[in-house]
């Protein structure tokens, strides 16, 4: 599959192509503008995590990776090569839906090797002020997220989801990134959101939404779940565990990844009987039409 667009923060045009990869390869980003230099989508390559999650290897940057990685987890894709000709992935419509739709159109091939999961064995909790993230043992991959913004359209929102039976496609994939109009000038001065527009971002004024309608009444917290799933993909494996987050953000998501990678006693590698973590075919059309 192929996609063209601009980077959310850089504003740079980018052409992206997703290619199949052999079993065990994982997700690999390939900079075709830099002699095909490859950066693996794993925790050791995390570089910056302020307003997006970026990877770096030997000075080569891959920016804003969370949406496509989230789509891969949501579709049950373990191995792929993502080619791009610039430093930042295209923001497209601000959600994972364009990636999901294009991958479904191209088709997903099941590989012979059994999928290996990280089964969480012991709880791990991280706190920073009023921010919190924790992961707990579970037989499935489940996420519960709470946000709290002093804005009339948001306030306190909580959403919970289990990533099976096509729930990702129906409940998460279409949720778009969002930003506040009164913060835009300051962010641009920091070199951020140069590619942001009402076509790829929910824009909030102090009173309301400048580019309605919402796709979900609680689209804001659902997008945070989307980001979290993408950031935790940097473990290199899908997890069997329950993640609970409260106002966490990219920095805490990736801090959790780092702690899990460092402490082998928190998890064990396992294979499970064939379970349906991908979307059943009937849901593919539902995602296509959910706008």
C-alpha positions in Angstrom: 0.0 0.0 0.0 1.0 3.6 -0.6 0.1 7.0 0.9 1.1 10.6 0.3 0.7 13.5 2.7 2.5 15.9 5.0 4.0 15.5 8.5 2.0 16.9 11.3 4.9 18.7 12.9 7.4 19.2 10.1 4.9 20.0 7.4 7.2 18.2 5.0 5.7 16.2 2.1 6.2 12.5 2.4 5.5 9.4 0.3 5.0 6.2 2.3 4.8 2.6 1.2 4.1 -0.5 3.3 5.8 -3.7 2.2 5.6 -7.3 3.5 8.3 -8.6 5.8 9.4 -12.1 6.8 8.2 -13.7 10.0 10.2 -12.5 13.0 11.3 -9.3 11.3 9.0 -7.0 13.3 8.1 -3.5 12.1 11.0 -1.7 10.4 11.0 1.9 9.0 13.2 2.4 5.9 14.3 5.9 4.8 14.5 5.5 1.0 15.9 9.1 0.8 18.9 8.0 2.9 20.1 4.9 1.0 17.4 2.7 2.5 18.6 3.2 6.1 16.5 1.1 8.5 15.2 2.0 12.0 13.5 -0.8 13.9 10.3 0.1 15.7 11.6 -0.9 19.2 12.0 0.8 22.5 15.8 1.2 22.3 15.3 3.5 19.3 12.9 6.0 21.0 14.3 9.5 20.7 11.7 12.2 21.4 8.3 11.9 23.0 6.9 15.4 23.6 3.9 15.9 21.2 4.6 12.7 19.2 6.8 9.6 19.4 9.9 9.7 17.3 12.6 7.1 16.8 16.3 7.6 16.0 19.2 5.4 15.1 22.6 6.7 14.2 21.2 10.2 13.8 18.4 9.1 11.4 15.0 10.3 12.6 11.6 8.7 12.1 9.0 11.0 13.5 5.3 10.6 14.6 5.2 6.8 14.5 2.3 6.2 16.8 -0.6 6.2 14.4 0.7 3.6 12.0 2.1 1.4 14.8 -1.3 1.5 16.4 -2.9 0.4 13.2 -0.5 -2.5 12.9 -1.4 -3.7 16.5 -5.1 -3.2 15.8 -5.0 -5.3 12.7 -2.7 -8.0 14.2 0.2 -7.2 12.0 3.6 -8.2 13.4 5.9 -7.9 10.5 6.1 -5.1 7.9 8.6 -2.7 6.2 7.5 1.0 6.2 9.3 2.9 3.5 9.2 6.7 3.6 11.2 9.5 1.8 11.3 12.0 4.6 11.7 12.2 8.4 8.0 12.2 9.4 5.1 9.9 8.6 2.1 11.5 6.9 -0.6 12.6 9.3 -3.3 11.9 6.7 -6.7 12.6 8.5 -5.2 12.6 12.0 -6.3 9.0 12.9 -5.2 5.5 12.1 -8.2 4.9 9.8 -6.4 5.7 6.5 -3.7 3.2 7.4 -6.2 0.6 8.4 -8.3 1.1 5.3 -5.3 0.9 2.9 -3.9 -2.2 4.6 -7.3 -4.0 4.4 -7.5 -3.1 0.7 -4.0 -4.5 0.1 -4.7 -7.6 2.2 -3.1 -9.3 5.2 -1.2 -12.6 4.8 -1.0 -15.0 7.7 2.5 -16.3 8.3 3.4 -19.8 9.4 5.2 -18.9 12.6 3.1 -18.7 15.7 2.7 -15.2 17.2 4.6 -14.7 20.4 3.1 -12.4 23.0 4.4 -10.8 26.2 2.2 -12.0 29.0 2.3 -9.6 31.9 3.2 -11.5 35.1 3.5 -8.7 37.7 1.9 -5.3 37.9 4.0 -2.2 37.2 2.8 1.3 38.1 4.4 4.7 37.2 3.4 8.0 38.6 4.4 11.6 37.9 2.4 14.2 39.7 -1.2 13.6 38.7 -0.2 11.4 35.8 -0.4 7.7 36.1 0.1 4.5 34.0 0.1 0.9 35.1 0.0 -2.5 33.5 -1.5 -5.6 35.1 -1.8 -9.4 34.3 -4.7 -10.3 32.0 -5.6 -12.9 29.5 -6.3 -10.3 26.8 -4.9 -6.9 25.7 -7.2 -4.3 27.4 -6.8 -0.6 27.8 -8.6 1.9 30.2 -7.7 5.6 29.7 -8.8 8.7 31.5 -8.1 12.3 30.4 -9.1 15.6 32.0 -8.9 18.9 30.1 -10.5 22.1 31.4 -12.5 22.6 28.2 -16.3 22.5 27.8 -16.2 19.8 25.1 -13.8 17.5 27.0 -13.6 17.7 30.8 -13.1 14.2 32.2 -13.4 11.4 29.7 -12.7 7.7 30.3 -12.8 4.9 27.7 -12.1 1.1 28.0 -11.6 -1.4 25.3 -10.4 -5.0 24.7 -8.4 -5.4 21.5 -10.3 -8.4 20.1 -13.3 -9.1 18.0 -12.7 -6.1 15.8 -13.1 -3.6 18.7 -10.1 -1.6 17.5 -11.5 -1.0 14.1 -14.9 0.0 15.4 -14.0 1.9 18.5 -10.5 3.3 18.1 -9.1 3.5 14.5 -11.1 6.6 13.5 -10.4 8.8 16.5 -8.4 11.9 15.4 -5.7 13.9 17.0 -6.7 17.2 18.6 -5.2 20.5 19.5 -6.1 23.9 21.1 -6.2 27.0 18.9 -4.8 29.2 21.7 -1.7 27.1 21.9 -1.0 27.0 18.1 1.3 30.1 17.8 3.5 29.0 20.7 3.8 25.5 19.3 4.7 26.7 15.8 7.5 28.8 17.3 8.8 25.6 18.8 8.9 24.1 15.3 5.7 22.0 15.9 2.3 21.5 14.0 3.6 23.1 10.8 1.5 20.6 8.9 -1.6 20.8 11.1 -4.9 21.8 9.5 -8.7 21.3 10.1 -8.4 18.4 7.6 -6.1 16.4 9.9 -6.7 17.6 13.4 -9.7 18.4 15.7 -9.2 22.1 16.4 -10.6 23.4 19.7 -11.3 27.1 20.4 -11.8 28.1 24.0 -15.6 27.7 23.6 -15.9 24.7 21.3 -14.9 22.8 18.2 -14.0 24.8 15.0 -14.3 21.9 12.6 -17.2 19.7 13.7 -18.6 17.0 13.8 -16.9 14.6 16.1 -16.8 11.0 15.0 -17.4 9.8 18.5 -18.9 11.8 21.4 -15.7 11.0 23.3 -13.3 11.1 20.4 -10.6 12.9 22.4 -10.0 10.1 25.0 -10.3 7.4 22.2 -7.4 9.1 20.4 -5.3 8.8 23.5 -6.1 5.1 23.5 -5.0 5.0 19.9 -1.7 6.7 20.8 -1.1 4.4 23.7 -1.5 1.3 21.6 0.9 2.7 19.1 3.5 3.6 21.7 3.3 0.2 23.4 3.9 -1.4 20.0 7.6 -0.4 20.6 7.8 -3.4 22.9 8.2 -5.3 19.7 5.4 -7.8 20.7 1.8 -7.6 21.4 1.0 -7.9 25.1 -1.4 -9.9 27.1 -2.1 -7.4 29.9 -4.4 -4.6 31.1 -3.1 -1.1 30.8 -4.6 1.7 32.9 -3.6 5.3 32.1 -4.7 8.6 33.6 -3.5 11.8 31.8 -0.4 9.9 30.9 0.8 11.0 27.4 3.6 9.8 25.1 6.4 10.3 27.7 4.8 8.0 30.2 3.7 5.5 27.5 7.3 5.1 26.4 8.6 5.1 30.0 6.4 2.1 30.6 7.9 0.5 27.5 11.4 1.2 28.8 10.7 -0.3 32.3 9.2 -3.4 30.8 12.1 -3.9 28.5 14.6 -3.6 31.4 12.8 -5.9 33.8 12.4 -9.4 32.5 10.6 -10.6 35.7 7.5 -8.5 34.7 6.6 -10.6 31.7 7.1 -13.9 30.0 7.0 -14.8 26.3 4.2 -17.1 25.4 2.2 -18.3 22.4 -1.6 -18.8 22.8 -4.2 -20.9 21.0 -5.3 -19.2 17.9 -7.5 -16.3 19.0 -9.2 -13.7 16.9 -7.4 -10.4 17.5 -7.8 -9.2 13.9 -11.0 -7.8 12.5 -13.5 -10.2 11.1 -14.1 -9.6 7.4 -17.5 -8.1 8.0 -16.0 -5.3 10.0 -13.7 -4.1 7.2 -16.6 -2.5 5.4 -17.8 -1.0 8.6 -14.5 0.8 9.1 -14.5 2.0 5.5 -17.8 3.6 6.0 -17.2 5.1 9.4 -16.3 8.7 8.7 
